[in-house]
Structures are given as structure tokens and as C-alpha cells.
Amino acid sequence: MIRKATLFAALSAAFLTPMAVTTPGTAATTDTRATTATTATTATPAGTEAARQGLSLTVSQITPEWAKGQADEIKISGTIRNDTGAALANLRVRLRYSAQRFTGRAAMEAYQADPNVGTLPPSVSSQSSAYIPSLAAGASAPWEFTLTAAQLTHPAVPSFGVYPIAVEVQQDWRSLAAERTFLTYVPPAQPKLPRNRIAVALPVIDQPHRADDTKFADDELSAALTGKGRLADLARIAKTAPKSVTWFVDPALLDDVNAMVKGYTVATKDGPEKKPADSGAARWLAEMRSALAASPVVATPYADPDVAALAHQGLDPQTGRALELGAQKARLLLKPDVQTDVNWPAAGLIDADALDLLSVGKGDIKVRKVLLNSTNLPPQPPVAVTPDAAATLDSVNGPVTALVADAGLSRMFEPDASRSVLLSRQRFVAETAMIAAEPGQTAPRSLVVAPSRRWDPSPTLVSTLLKTADRLPWLTLTPLGSIKPAKVQVPRAGLTYTEQDLKEELSAKYLGPVENVWEKAQLTSLITSDRPPSAFDSAVLRLASSAWRNQTRAGRAVTKLVDAEVQGTMNQISITGADPDRPRTLAGSNGVVPISVKNTMDAEVTVDVEVTSNNPRLLRVEPQPSTRLVIGGNGQSGTLQVPLTATTSGSGDSTVTVQLKTSDGRPYGKPVELTIRTTGYTGIALVIVGAALTVMLAAVVTRVLRRRSQRRLARAARTRESETV
């Protein structure tokens, strides 16, 4: 059927001028980023299955990008290459096209995705083919076609449209390979197309590479910054991109790169490994600062956290801190005027809980715009045309603007092995022209392009599409911040967040240990006298990054590293003398016992010391005016005198629990048990003192009586003497 249809089509048209063909075997070198190649997949009588898969068709040039008049000459050229390992004979390259223009973007998508050779455009003629009698193994042969817009469009009614074009390689009337593309025709008589505004958002987002601020969990970042690394490619794109392109930059990435500039440490299975200063890191930072100096830049929350998961697991403070820290780091490391009121959530998906969390923000940093995937906010009811990108959402903190990325246009900015730069450009021209010509437009619309947030871009592809967008007469390249909701908006279904979307989030099982580390890290800040932000805020925020969604094992490993560092810092505040073999002694039934706390941090701390008796029937802790200690850093200690009362006579051991607490009553570190030994000496001492007082009193009384007796005898003697005289 295919052979008959092809033969019938070949006999039914005569539109094209003859083409020149070079001799078979002529070598041709092509840039694979600027051309396209299709490998033969259908049967041929020339060789084995492996051989049949080795014929490549490449389209290397289509000029102009779009036709403007009936006389415009359209040139399409390329090569075929024989990598089958054996010579191929009786090859014919054909140009196929149709004067039937596409009715809409859906028809274009169906045409591009259809693998069936029988659905290629039907118009073929003997003049539109190049005959290659023989093509040696490893050899290439160029081909070229020339036609005019008048031949392409309907001769009676030449009008605007996007038309299908295909190039096919045949052998003995069997199709070996084919490439489909588009040609856009915009005649002068066409009513002027509306100049739609298009905003392109490009992400500079990576996974976190550091555990805490002094130690890297891996050493993968260095390679990404240089050569053909992903981040090096982003820097190349930034250098040539129009200044109206909006960049979303993760401040945690800038922070990681900056940490490599002066040398860094990597955690390995054999222990910490010192690395020298990375010149590539310093160069990349400098290039990005220069390239983005005049471009709009949006700072993501620090480490690009999984905001939806944080909202659903009750970790609200982390989002606010990520917004705050992200703004600080981006302004310090990149440029002072970064924007902080726009958020691009993980996968471009958000629900009402996460939206509320972002809209509340922290301090003066609040999100007023969100960049979303088209599935997250679909039109309701569905529409046949491309809707305006901007819509309005309600949040707990007022209206928030939603900027909905166009899925088809966004995909074109991502590399695809089956699609070349050239054919991507032709598709982009055709798609945007088709959008401009859609019915019902009373004013220019807004379009948003946003490729995957952790994309691996092709600089050639992205730069080509950006330059094309900047010169198309039906587009105006504009910053994302200029896109605003129209007065009359397309009705939308509201935020659509599915069960599958929930499953993609960081789980409660993953975030539980992260929350524990976060809480412990905050304690180190609460006890420091000047209450600075926790030194571990950035480390814990990196643990909550959406990058760990598909790498939870790696995320858990980093969580353990951070937890160990946080615990080590907490252990710098310790209760001394907690040795069960060396009990504290309470000399009597009441008295005071000293509790000492040592601070080996380099900052002054303030802690409350809570002492409770494990058995109040035997030992009671008496109230005291204050339980607070202020302790200097670098090894200084503070001591609290704790009043205790033994409630029974005699000696013995009792235990008390000592818990350090922050000023707001949160436990700091693990509680410590101390053994208190009561001696009973105080009761015996009272008996001894009482007896001694009795003896002393008796002696005094005896002495007084003796003196009185002596005075009485003396008076009696004096009386006798006077009587004798």
C-alpha cells in the first residue's frame, strides 16, 4: 500500500525545479547540534538488519526561517550517510510537501509525532528527487531542493499558514528514512499578526553538594563548572542571552561554588579529604556575575526546598528561613537587586497549602507570583486556543499571580536526540506563528517558556531559539516580571494537585530526621547570648531540597553527616562531674550541692539548669531565686548552688536529674543523672553540741555557786573579827 501510494503521489505533482546532486561518495561534515539525522528503520534488499539501521538522513539548512512573499525562494539541503558497512544502490532523496496548511497546534503535534511513512505529505514529483545510483560504505552524499512559496501554498488563495514539509530517502520505492518539519508563510497581504509577549525563564538550579558549611558530601560540582559540564553550559548561554531573559538562580549553588574558591574539604569513606582552591569555581562565579549583571534574576529559596512537602509535614519555619537566607546569599554573591517575590516550585506544581506558606513568607519577603506547569492550572472548560499565561490565585495573604508555562514551547528548549537545533527552530517559528494567528484575539497575549528546572541544556539550541524569538515580528521578548493578568482572564480549574503529585514529594519518613536535626540546630542559636541565626540553618535547608525527591538514599546519607556535626556542637555545652562512681555529698539532712556546666564554644551562652529529684520522698530540691547561668566561651565554666534536703535520717544515696534548658524552656542536650550521698552528720552534731552546752552550763553554775559560797564565808569572817575587837 505504501509503495502504491508513493508511486501515485510521484505521478501526481510537478512543482519543483531540478536539483543538483554531487557524485556519490562525496564526504560531508555536519554539526550535529545544527542539523538532524534520521536512521533507516524499514526493510531494504541491500543488507542485514544492522545494515538497514545505518543509513542517516540529515537536514542541515532551511532558508529562510519563514517565507514572506510568493516569490521567496526556499532552499532545503542536507546529506545522507551510509554507515551500514556495505554499499547501497538505487537511492532516491525526495522532498514531500502539501498545500494543505495546519488547522492548529494539535494538528502540528500529531504530524510531528506520527511515525507512519504513509502520512507524509503527498506531493512528490520526479523533479523533486535526487537519484544516487550507489553510495559506498561510510560515504555521504549531499542533496538540495529549491522551491518558492507559490509552489508551496495554494496558488489560488495564497494566505498565511504553517505547512508540512518532509524529506524522505527511498530505495527501490521503499522508504528508508524520513524527516518531518514545518515551513511558515506570512504574506504581506496578511493582516498584521498580534505581537504576543513571550517571557523565557531559565533555571540555574542544582542539587546541594555540601553537608555542613565546612564539608562537601561529594566532589561532583567541580566537573559541572568547567568544560562540557552542565553548569558551564549555563554560563555560556547566559553570556549570549538577550537581557530580557529571566534567570532563576539557587543561592545555595552560588554558596557551594563560593566555598570552593579558597579550598575545601570533601567527606569520603576514608575520612575528610582536603582539596585545593578551585580556579574553575572562581571563574564560573565571575562569569555569571558579569553575564547576569543587566538581566532580571530571581533568587529561589535557599537550596530550592520542597515547599509542598514542608507545608504538608508541618515544617513551616523552614520555608520562611529559606526565603530569607536565599535573598541574603544571592544579593551577596551575585547582585544586590535580585527579585525574591517570585517562586518556581518543584516540578512547577503547587497546592493551596504551599501557596499560603509562600505568600506569608518571612518579614518583608513574600511571594506574589508563582511559575507553574500548565497541568497545575488548566483552563476550565478546555479551550481550543492557547490561553494567556497569567492568571490570579487567592491565598491566605491576598491575591497571587500565576504564570503558566506553555508546555509545547518549553519542551523545545530542552535537548532531544530525535530533534536537531535546525528543526527545533523551524518548529518554534511555526508554533509561535500559529499562536499569533489563532482566532478570537483582541489584544496581544502573554506566553511563558520554562524548561525543566534541573535541565541539561544545549547552548547552541537555547541560544538559537532565544535569538529567533528576539527577531520574530509576531513576538516581543520580555522579562517575566512584566507579565500581568489580563482584565478578562481565561477561566481556570484552580490548582490541580493529584495523589501522584503528593507521592512525588519528600516523604514524612525522609523529613522526620531532617526535622529532628533542624530542632537541635535551633537550640545552639537559642542559648547563644546574642541570638544569631543558627550556624546550621543552611545545612539543614540543603537537606530539605527538592533535589532529594528522586535521591532519598543520598539525602539520608547527608542528613546523618549534618546530624553528627550538630550533635558535636551541642556537646560543647556539658555538665561536668557526672560520674556515677563519684557521688556528690550532702553533709547532713540539708545543704547545697554545686552543679557545674562547661562551655567549649567560642561564644558566651546562657542556659537554665533544671534539677529534679528522682525520688522526692528521700531527697527534695528546694526552690531557689534563679537557675540561670551565663558562661563565657572557650572552656569557661559556670556553677549553680542547688539547695537539697534529705527527708529521712541516716546516710544513703539518692539521684537527681539535671537538664539544661534554653531561655524559653526547651531541653538542651540529654539529661544527666547525678548521685547524691547524704551522711546524716547533722543530727549527731546537734546531740554533741547539746551535750557540750549542758556540760558548759553545769560548769558555769558550779563556778557561780562556789564564788557565792566563798563570798559568804568571807563576810562571816569579817563579822567575827569585828565582834572580837
VOGU-3710 file (C-alpha; in Angstrom, 3 decimals, decimal comma):
1> mirkatlfaa> 0,000/0,000/0,000  2,794/2,418/0,884  4,604/1,677/-2,389  1,436/2,242/-4,428  0,610/5,460/-2,587  4,121/6,736/-3,118  4,056/5,888/-6,810  0,674/7,546/-7,225  1,910/10,676/-5,476  5,049/10,723/-7,595
11> lsaafltpma> 2,946/10,837/-10,753  0,500/13,463/-9,497  2,608/16,600/-8,986  5,155/18,697/-10,836  6,074/21,665/-8,711  9,819/21,632/-8,128  12,833/22,609/-10,175  15,574/20,054/-10,749  18,200/19,737/-8,098  21,937/19,294/-8,371
21> vttpgtaatt> 23,437/16,166/-6,859  27,114/15,652/-6,202  28,744/12,397/-7,096  28,166/9,550/-4,668  30,786/9,146/-2,013  31,448/12,850/-1,513  32,321/13,409/2,126  30,263/15,861/4,163  30,877/17,065/7,683  27,895/18,284/9,685
31> dtrattatta> 27,443/19,843/13,126  25,002/17,514/14,865  23,773/20,367/17,087  22,689/22,325/13,996  21,326/19,532/11,845  19,181/16,471/12,122  19,772/12,839/11,250  17,298/10,005/10,876  18,415/6,388/10,680  16,714/3,980/8,306
41> ttatpagtea> 14,371/1,539/10,037  12,408/-0,064/7,218  13,446/-3,099/5,190  15,860/-2,804/2,245  17,242/-5,524/-0,028  20,774/-4,163/0,332  21,910/-5,835/3,543  21,264/-7,172/7,029  19,100/-5,625/9,757  22,216/-3,984/11,210
51> arqglsltvs> 22,948/-2,514/7,788  19,398/-1,241/7,390  19,786/0,722/10,624  22,906/2,524/9,434  21,606/4,961/6,818  21,348/8,511/8,171  19,363/11,407/6,749  20,463/14,893/7,810  18,690/18,206/7,207  21,354/20,894/7,604
61> qitpewakgq> 19,759/24,038/6,155  16,334/25,602/5,650  16,294/29,174/4,435  14,591/31,470/5,058  13,192/30,680/8,527  9,802/31,764/7,214  8,615/32,932/3,810  7,243/36,432/3,325  6,212/36,538/-0,335  5,089/34,259/-3,172
71> adeikisgti> 8,395/34,664/-4,983  10,562/33,913/-1,960  12,991/31,148/-2,771  13,040/28,373/-0,187  16,168/26,240/-0,008  16,341/22,944/1,859  19,561/20,958/1,929  21,367/18,218/3,784  23,162/14,888/3,401  22,644/11,173/3,599
81> rndtgaalan> 25,366/8,980/5,056  25,882/5,253/4,659  27,134/3,683/7,886  25,798/0,220/7,085  29,188/-1,290/6,301  28,149/-2,135/2,742  27,448/-0,166/-0,419  23,853/0,892/-1,086  22,392/1,271/-4,564  19,370/2,925/-6,200
91> lrvrlrysaq> 18,840/5,591/-3,520  16,499/8,492/-4,074  16,008/11,561/-1,851  12,551/13,126/-2,191  11,007/16,347/-0,959  7,374/15,956/0,098  5,044/18,827/0,946  1,404/19,769/0,928  -0,523/22,925/0,156  -2,924/21,963/2,928
101> rftgraamea> -1,940/24,114/5,895  -2,318/23,038/9,515  -5,508/23,966/11,305  -3,944/24,350/14,748  -1,182/23,376/17,167  -2,743/19,990/17,880  -2,557/19,054/14,187  1,095/20,113/14,119  1,860/17,940/17,129  0,127/14,940/15,588
111> yqadpnvgtl> 2,059/15,381/12,341  5,418/15,668/14,115  4,809/12,642/16,338  3,433/10,321/13,648  5,987/7,582/12,760  3,916/6,291/9,836  5,597/6,971/6,480  2,213/6,770/4,799  1,141/10,017/6,463  3,949/12,082/4,952
121> ppsvssqssa> 2,789/14,966/2,730  1,680/13,506/-0,615  3,092/15,944/-3,194  6,136/14,410/-4,883  7,441/14,649/-8,451  10,336/13,348/-10,467  11,805/16,830/-10,360  11,750/16,835/-6,550  14,043/13,896/-6,182  17,769/13,224/-6,296
131> yipslaagas> 18,866/9,886/-7,671  22,007/8,336/-6,188  22,980/5,185/-8,119  25,406/3,963/-5,492  26,623/5,094/-2,079  29,731/3,392/-0,722  30,031/2,271/2,895  30,998/5,222/5,098  30,312/7,733/2,334  27,999/10,758/2,349
141> apweftltaa> 26,085/12,454/-0,436  24,634/15,971/-0,256  21,197/16,858/-1,508  19,393/20,155/-2,055  15,900/21,299/-3,037  14,709/24,722/-4,095  11,109/25,884/-4,381  9,085/29,046/-3,967  6,283/29,952/-1,596  3,957/29,996/-4,616
151> qlthpavpsf> 4,675/26,319/-5,194  4,131/25,530/-1,524  0,874/27,366/-0,911  -2,445/27,083/-2,696  -1,936/29,040/-5,936  -5,424/30,498/-5,987  -5,578/31,667/-2,358  -2,049/32,281/-1,021  -2,528/33,003/2,654  -0,817/32,803/5,981
161> gvypiavevq> -0,221/29,336/7,292  2,100/26,675/8,609  2,714/23,957/6,036  4,124/20,420/6,362  7,473/19,608/4,754  9,245/16,230/4,734  12,412/14,790/3,235  12,438/11,066/2,514  15,101/8,587/1,382  13,857/5,665/-0,720
171> qdwrslaaer> 15,453/2,586/-2,200  13,549/0,788/-4,915  10,435/2,702/-3,829  10,808/1,605/-0,225  11,165/4,291/2,423  14,414/4,060/4,393  14,331/7,295/6,374  12,318/10,482/6,660  12,408/13,820/8,471  9,350/15,998/9,064
181> tfltyvppaq> 9,430/19,749/9,580  7,421/22,926/9,049  7,517/25,987/6,847  5,705/29,165/7,860  4,338/31,574/5,273  3,393/35,129/6,264  2,444/37,098/3,122  2,441/40,908/3,044  -1,307/40,974/2,469  -1,915/39,052/5,666
191> pklprnriav> -3,475/41,214/8,400  -0,752/42,091/10,824  -0,343/39,398/13,423  -0,629/40,489/17,064  2,777/40,831/18,694  2,443/38,450/21,624  4,724/38,946/24,614  6,910/35,956/25,438  8,880/35,612/28,680  11,617/32,996/28,944
201> alpvidqphr> 12,585/31,736/32,410  15,825/29,763/32,591  16,860/27,886/35,753  20,332/27,784/37,314  19,469/25,166/39,912  21,499/22,198/41,090  21,421/19,643/43,874  23,195/20,593/47,133  26,785/19,373/47,365  27,771/20,343/50,914
211> addtkfadde> 26,810/18,645/54,150  27,612/21,403/56,652  29,199/24,713/55,734  32,746/23,354/56,046  32,433/19,961/54,374  31,271/18,738/50,960  29,324/15,487/50,750  30,633/14,868/47,207  33,113/16,336/44,730  30,876/16,414/41,653
221> lsaaltgkgr> 30,435/20,170/41,428  33,906/20,918/40,088  33,367/18,918/36,876  29,987/20,583/36,239  31,549/24,051/36,290  34,093/23,538/33,510  34,454/22,047/30,029  31,227/20,458/28,845  29,715/20,428/32,323  26,062/21,334/32,768
231> ladlariakt> 26,730/24,496/34,763  29,456/25,559/32,348  26,873/25,316/29,548  24,501/27,523/31,544  27,239/30,140/31,855  27,755/30,025/28,071  24,047/30,572/27,490  23,965/33,465/29,966  26,778/35,255/28,115  24,828/35,476/24,859
241> apksvtwfvd> 21,204/35,508/26,030  19,106/38,642/25,496  18,916/40,796/28,632  15,165/40,326/28,802  15,534/36,622/29,686  14,716/35,969/33,368  17,031/33,710/35,363  16,070/31,667/38,417  19,218/31,095/40,480  19,535/28,900/43,568
251> pallddvnam> 21,639/30,817/46,130  22,765/27,503/47,645  24,530/26,712/44,377  26,325/30,065/44,494  27,190/29,348/48,123  28,626/25,918/47,285  30,679/27,295/44,398  31,970/30,147/46,547  33,063/27,647/49,209  35,368/26,012/46,632
261> vkgytvatkd> 37,192/29,216/45,739  39,606/29,103/48,710  39,976/25,346/49,103  37,520/22,924/50,624  37,080/19,570/52,365  35,235/16,538/50,997  33,832/13,788/53,202  34,995/10,379/51,943  34,692/6,866/53,306  38,311/7,166/54,443
271> gpekkpadsg> 37,738/10,446/56,242  37,909/14,152/55,318  39,981/14,926/52,227  41,445/18,372/51,647  41,056/19,909/48,192  42,954/22,924/46,831  41,294/26,141/45,713  39,246/25,547/42,552  40,074/28,096/39,841  37,129/26,884/37,760
281> aarwlaemrs> 34,740/27,802/40,582  36,116/31,338/40,819  35,922/31,747/37,042  32,328/30,459/36,857  31,166/32,836/39,579  32,823/35,766/37,855  31,280/34,831/34,501  27,784/34,544/35,963  28,087/37,882/37,780  29,140/39,556/34,542
291> alaaspvvat> 26,596/37,801/32,303  23,604/38,446/34,596  24,523/41,940/35,730  21,887/43,561/33,481  19,359/40,697/33,403  16,397/40,095/35,722  17,367/37,475/38,315  15,043/35,701/40,749  16,531/34,074/43,847  14,902/30,766/44,706
301> pyadpdvaal> 14,530/29,961/48,397  17,885/28,699/49,660  18,611/25,163/48,364  15,321/25,076/46,407  13,334/23,376/49,208  10,394/21,062/48,608  7,897/23,660/49,804  4,845/21,455/49,245  6,334/18,690/51,385  7,354/21,142/54,114
311> ahqgldpqtg> 3,821/22,544/54,188  2,248/19,102/54,379  4,620/17,883/57,113  4,231/20,957/59,320  7,741/22,331/58,756  6,555/25,860/58,020  9,545/27,744/59,567  11,972/26,180/57,115  10,269/27,800/54,110  10,413/31,261/55,668
321> ralelgaqka> 14,057/30,834/56,615  14,879/29,551/53,105  13,294/32,657/51,557  15,227/34,914/53,915  18,595/33,182/53,568  18,195/32,828/49,795  17,754/36,575/49,417  20,781/37,309/51,616  23,124/34,932/49,787  22,017/35,908/46,270
331> rlllkpdvqt> 22,451/39,610/46,996  25,874/38,984/48,480  27,250/36,548/45,901  25,534/37,584/42,648  23,919/41,022/42,554  22,127/43,287/45,018  18,877/43,704/43,079  17,715/40,079/42,817  13,971/39,505/42,971  12,512/37,445/45,807
341> dvnwpaagli> 8,760/37,716/45,219  8,541/35,029/42,506  8,664/31,293/43,188  9,114/28,368/40,822  8,003/25,324/42,845  9,342/21,815/42,348  8,095/20,413/39,017  6,106/23,637/38,601  3,385/22,204/40,845  1,873/23,687/43,981
351> dadaldllsv> -1,261/23,331/46,088  -3,166/25,756/48,295  -1,194/24,889/51,463  2,175/25,569/49,849  0,848/28,709/48,155  -0,318/30,071/51,519  3,063/29,305/53,063  4,914/31,171/50,319  2,527/34,119/50,352  3,072/34,636/54,093
361> gkgdikvrkv> 6,853/34,392/53,614  9,062/35,872/56,297  9,403/39,507/57,190  9,267/41,644/54,078  9,990/38,694/51,757  6,687/37,395/50,440  5,897/35,543/47,232  3,496/37,417/44,963  3,971/35,351/41,771  4,365/31,632/41,081
371> llnstnlppq> 5,599/29,986/37,883  3,541/26,869/37,225  3,264/23,859/34,946  0,250/24,009/32,654  -1,214/20,845/34,225  -1,298/22,589/37,611  -3,725/25,292/36,475  -5,619/24,066/33,382  -8,349/26,074/31,608  -11,850/25,085/32,613
381> ppvavtpdaa> -13,585/24,323/30,354  -10,771/23,321/27,960  -10,108/25,782/25,150  -9,041/25,176/21,558  -6,605/28,107/21,515  -3,539/28,947/23,579  -4,648/30,721/26,777  -2,949/33,787/28,185  -0,164/32,783/30,577  -1,214/34,952/33,522
391> atldsvngpv> -3,983/34,190/35,994  -4,911/35,205/39,541  -4,956/32,889/42,554  -6,312/33,534/46,027  -4,069/32,902/49,030  -4,351/33,437/52,755  -2,290/36,598/52,297  -4,140/38,034/49,311  -4,025/37,563/45,528  -1,034/35,842/43,920
401> talvadagls> -0,300/35,946/40,189  0,147/32,576/38,497  2,362/32,485/35,404  1,573/29,298/33,493  4,326/27,986/31,224  3,392/26,745/27,752  4,296/23,045/27,722  4,984/22,770/23,990  7,209/25,828/23,730  9,043/24,897/26,940
411> rmfepdasrs> 9,901/21,411/25,660  11,590/22,920/22,607  14,275/24,455/24,835  15,352/21,040/26,083  17,725/18,816/24,099  16,130/15,903/22,280  18,219/13,314/20,458  15,481/12,933/17,858  15,291/16,649/17,103  18,045/18,913/15,808
421> vllsrqrfva> 18,625/22,583/16,509  17,554/23,450/12,966  14,261/21,567/13,128  13,620/22,856/16,653  13,979/26,371/15,302  11,513/25,637/12,468  9,051/24,181/14,955  9,413/27,200/17,277  8,784/29,628/14,413  5,735/27,636/13,315
431> etamiaaepg> 4,272/27,229/16,822  4,535/30,889/17,763  3,143/31,991/14,387  0,232/29,586/14,795  -0,462/31,020/18,276  -0,423/34,559/16,864  -2,934/33,571/14,186  -5,373/31,775/16,478  -8,889/33,222/16,298  -10,500/35,319/18,972
441> qtaprslvva> -7,542/37,545/19,838  -8,483/41,121/20,554  -5,141/42,046/22,100  -1,645/40,543/22,326  -1,378/37,594/24,667  1,340/36,595/27,108  3,370/33,401/26,743  5,848/31,877/29,190  8,638/29,418/28,412  10,118/27,443/31,308
451> psrrwdpspt> 12,176/24,274/30,637  12,726/21,641/33,325  14,236/23,157/36,443  17,277/20,856/36,516  17,738/20,671/32,749  20,934/19,761/30,935  20,816/22,376/28,174  22,362/22,576/24,729  23,901/26,068/24,452  23,529/26,010/20,667
461> lvstllktad> 19,841/25,098/20,847  18,917/27,604/23,555  20,901/30,453/22,034  19,354/29,790/18,613  15,803/29,806/19,952  16,394/32,940/22,024  17,801/34,806/19,029  14,879/33,603/16,917  12,331/34,744/19,496  14,018/38,131/19,637
471> rlpwltltpl> 13,605/38,765/15,898  10,223/37,221/15,030  7,773/40,010/14,101  4,895/38,357/15,978  6,800/38,105/19,293  8,174/40,529/21,863  10,723/39,010/24,214  10,006/40,447/27,651  11,081/39,894/31,295  8,913/37,569/33,344
481> gsikpakvqv> 8,126/40,384/35,758  6,277/42,308/33,045  3,691/39,543/32,555  0,478/40,516/34,325  -3,068/39,110/34,292  -5,356/40,489/31,618  -8,544/42,289/32,566  -10,548/39,381/31,163  -8,922/36,081/32,117  -9,441/32,588/30,754
491> pragltyteq> -11,434/30,617/33,354  -9,244/28,011/35,018  -9,984/24,971/37,131  -7,965/26,108/40,136  -4,831/24,452/41,458  -4,841/20,800/40,408  -2,633/18,693/42,684  -3,077/14,951/42,324  -2,371/11,952/44,534  0,590/11,185/42,297
501> dlkeelsaky> 1,910/14,693/42,888  1,729/14,034/46,628  3,666/10,809/46,205  6,447/12,666/44,400  7,110/14,884/47,427  9,732/14,221/50,086  8,027/11,802/52,463  7,351/12,086/56,183  9,829/9,243/56,668  12,548/11,281/54,984
511> lgpvenvwek> 11,684/14,613/56,603  11,340/13,230/60,159  15,126/13,054/60,765  15,540/16,386/58,976  13,074/17,997/61,393  14,962/16,494/64,330  18,255/17,943/63,085  16,570/21,306/62,463  15,223/21,465/66,022  18,591/20,599/67,545
521> aqltslitsd> 20,339/23,144/65,345  17,980/25,904/66,506  18,882/25,184/70,144  22,515/26,152/69,602  21,278/29,571/68,493  18,798/29,969/71,367  21,448/29,563/74,089  23,918/31,986/72,473  23,589/35,312/74,192  23,209/37,492/71,067
531> rppsafdsav> 20,762/35,008/69,476  22,273/34,843/65,940  20,677/32,628/63,256  21,741/29,032/63,667  25,088/28,196/62,104  23,397/25,084/60,718  20,414/26,773/59,032  21,923/26,492/55,565  22,996/22,882/56,158  19,527/21,791/57,264
541> lrlassawrn> 17,843/23,687/54,429  20,021/21,764/51,989  18,590/18,554/53,475  15,073/19,736/52,585  15,965/20,419/48,940  13,568/19,138/46,305  16,666/17,657/44,621  16,403/14,703/47,022  12,963/13,699/45,722  14,485/11,032/43,494
551> qtragravtk> 17,644/10,570/45,555  16,397/9,909/49,067  19,218/7,490/49,862  21,811/10,155/49,117  19,765/12,695/51,062  19,632/10,434/54,122  23,402/9,957/53,997  23,907/13,725/54,032  21,355/14,043/56,851  23,464/11,724/59,007
561> lvdaevqgtm> 26,571/13,809/58,333  24,803/17,019/59,339  23,241/15,397/62,409  26,693/14,313/63,631  28,028/17,855/63,237  25,039/19,399/65,038  25,344/16,925/67,890  29,059/17,633/68,174  28,320/21,343/68,561  25,648/20,674/71,182
571> nqisitgadp> 28,116/18,545/73,140  30,341/21,594/73,600  27,992/22,593/76,421  28,270/19,878/79,086  27,501/19,160/82,727  30,772/18,248/84,425  31,371/15,635/87,095  28,550/13,334/86,023  30,349/10,192/87,240  28,094/7,595/88,921
581> drprtlagsn> 31,132/6,182/90,772  31,872/9,549/92,379  28,662/10,756/94,046  28,142/14,303/95,317  27,969/14,531/99,097  25,266/16,285/101,084  26,764/16,729/104,542  23,671/16,315/106,635  19,967/16,316/106,024  20,139/19,599/104,090
591> gvvpisvknt> 22,683/21,714/102,338  23,804/22,774/98,858  25,348/20,789/96,021  27,260/22,592/93,225  26,291/21,821/89,588  28,965/22,891/87,075  28,411/23,493/83,328  31,357/23,864/80,920  31,268/25,831/77,646  33,885/24,992/74,995
601> mdaevtvdve> 32,124/27,002/72,274  33,748/30,250/71,180  30,729/32,335/72,245  29,054/33,214/75,518  25,976/31,135/76,286  23,012/31,417/78,623  21,406/28,253/79,974  18,898/27,386/82,655  19,712/24,428/84,907  16,720/22,333/85,921
611> vtsnnprllr> 17,350/19,873/88,785  14,659/17,376/89,780  14,781/14,634/92,381  14,192/11,135/91,094  12,659/10,210/94,485  11,235/13,263/96,305  10,340/11,078/99,321  14,055/10,660/100,010  15,552/13,897/98,637  13,890/17,231/97,918
621> vepqpstrlv> 15,172/20,049/95,698  14,426/23,358/97,385  13,273/26,429/95,445  15,916/28,988/94,560  15,798/32,558/93,215  17,455/31,779/89,854  18,589/28,730/87,921  20,235/30,649/85,056  23,930/30,564/84,215  25,772/32,902/81,873
631> iggngqsgtl> 29,007/31,213/80,830  31,849/32,669/78,788  33,241/30,685/75,875  36,480/28,831/75,175  36,414/26,435/78,104  34,898/28,555/80,873  32,539/27,024/83,430  29,588/28,213/85,476  28,363/26,766/88,760  24,901/26,726/90,287
641> qvpltattsg> 24,495/26,024/94,004  21,452/23,761/94,340  19,775/23,525/97,807  18,768/19,972/98,759  17,038/18,437/101,783  17,163/14,796/102,814  13,705/13,854/104,077  14,875/10,833/106,125  17,556/10,484/108,784  20,682/8,462/108,315
651> sgdstvtvql> 23,038/8,218/105,330  22,400/6,851/101,834  22,389/7,589/98,080  19,709/9,336/96,037  19,691/10,588/92,429  18,742/13,855/90,809  18,292/14,600/87,098  19,965/17,683/85,671  18,588/19,069/82,395  19,959/22,128/80,626
661> ktsdgrpygk> 17,311/24,309/79,023  17,066/27,306/76,748  15,575/30,537/77,998  12,201/29,572/76,525  12,177/26,224/78,331  13,312/23,840/75,579  15,553/20,971/76,713  19,144/21,339/75,541  21,008/18,079/75,161  20,322/14,882/77,044
671> pveltirttg> 19,520/14,930/80,788  22,241/13,800/83,202  21,728/11,851/86,445  23,853/12,710/89,484  24,148/10,594/92,630  23,755/12,498/95,916  25,087/10,862/99,078  23,615/12,020/102,415  25,803/11,418/105,536  23,379/12,098/108,451
681> ytgialvivg> 26,173/14,019/110,273  23,999/16,990/111,086  21,791/15,100/113,657  24,778/13,679/115,518  26,390/17,070/115,558  23,296/18,534/117,253  23,451/15,916/120,026  27,111/16,623/120,566  26,552/20,336/120,658  23,622/19,924/123,065
691> aaltvmlaav> 25,655/17,772/125,416  28,538/20,189/125,328  26,221/23,045/126,147  24,849/21,106/129,116  28,320/20,424/130,473  29,326/24,023/129,972  26,179/25,219/131,721  26,803/22,903/134,675  30,365/24,135/134,989  29,257/27,730/134,946
701> vtrvlrrrsq> 26,583/27,093/137,567  29,102/25,283/139,829  31,555/28,125/139,473  28,922/30,704/140,331  27,804/28,727/143,391  31,420/28,319/144,511  32,053/32,033/144,228  28,890/32,816/146,135  29,944/30,397/148,912  33,395/31,972/149,120
711> rrlaraartr> 31,924/35,456/149,382  29,556/34,277/152,124  32,444/32,763/154,128  34,470/35,940/153,728  31,650/38,086/155,035  31,202/35,755/158,035  34,941/36,010/158,888  34,892/39,791/158,753  31,858/39,784/161,091  33,674/37,623/163,660
721> esetv> 36,729/39,853/163,618  34,669/42,938/164,283  32,909/41,302/167,192  36,231/40,298/168,788  37,545/43,798/168,646
//
